Amino acid sequence: WTMKPFHIGVDIERLDRLKPRIIQRVSTAAERESAPRIPWLWSAKEAAFKSHSEKLEVISSVEIFDWQAVSASQWRFRAREAGTSSAPFGSG
């Protein structure tokens, strides 16, 4: 789901649909090492991609970083176009 004018993306996944080979193909080792859980990385990338799909072509073009715990089961993260040092999405 996405709300384009506000660049809000939401992703909910069934865990049995996530395949390790696909996650490895669309993410970097650094992303996988920093994510609290691999399924959360996938959902973060999907949500960020959906919210900025007008400028991104593939999900691997999203970099997820700077995970911060909000609570035991809630995390926030930042996202930007992969391979760039550009400001994170939503930074202005």
Secondary structure, 3 states (H helix, E strand, C coil): CEEHHHCEECCCCCHHHCCHHHHHHHCCHHHHHHCCCHHHHHHHHHHHHHHCCCCCCCHHHEEEEEEEECCCCCEEEEEEECCCCCCCCCCC
